Amino acid sequence: RDEHLGPSRRKDEAFCEMFISKKNRIEVYSYLFKEGVLVAKKDVFKPKHEEIDVPNLEVLKLMQSLKSREYVRETFNWQYYYWYLTNEGIEYLREYLHLPAEIVPATLKKQAARPAAAVRAPPPGAERLREEGEGPPRDFGGRGGGRGFGGGRGFGGGRSFGRGGGGGPPVEATA
């Protein structure tokens, strides 16, 4: 009686099959292969995905299928799914989409080397101001300052009211 359901499915098991058109499947797979990553909001009622012209539910289900076959790695955070293509997924999509080996996802492409930042010359008169003791302080590291709010100790200047935390002028020790 249950032969038409397949060997692993029985009539009493709840299951649902979703039919996704080949056009939509190729659109999602193409986007995923091109970018190497895919983001989707967890919203099955959303009519369209934000980046792809496909219903969001179909994107979620296609990615669920790829995840079950370990073709993508999934992260879920703040009601958004993030899927990252694995090496096996790249091979599968390359075969499915009939792409040559030279084409790789954007996540695997090496970024062009950035030109070295040009060293900016100091503004006119900066040396004169430093010689006279004016201008910005030269030491920005450590705990000595550079933050602009109370000597680098937060907004209160390090004063801890009512806790005996040295907020006043220095007191000399008497012997």
Sequence and secondary structure as in RCSB ss.txt:
>XXXX:A:sequence
RDEHLGPSRRKDEAFCEMFISKKNRIEVYSYLFKEGVLVAKKDVFKPKHEEIDVPNLEVLKLMQSLKSREYVRET
FNWQYYYWYLTNEGIEYLREYLHLPAEIVPATLKKQAARPAAAVRAPPPGAERLREEGEGPPRDFGGRGGGRGFG
GGRGFGGGRSFGRGGGGGPPVEATA
>XXXX:A:secstr
  GGG TT  TTS        HHHHHHHHHHHHHHSEEEEES TT SS SSSSS HHHHHHHHHHHHHTTSEEEE
EETTEEEEEE HHHHHHHHHHTT  TT   GGGS              TTHHHHHHTT SS S  STTS  SSST
TTSTTTTT  TTTT   SS      
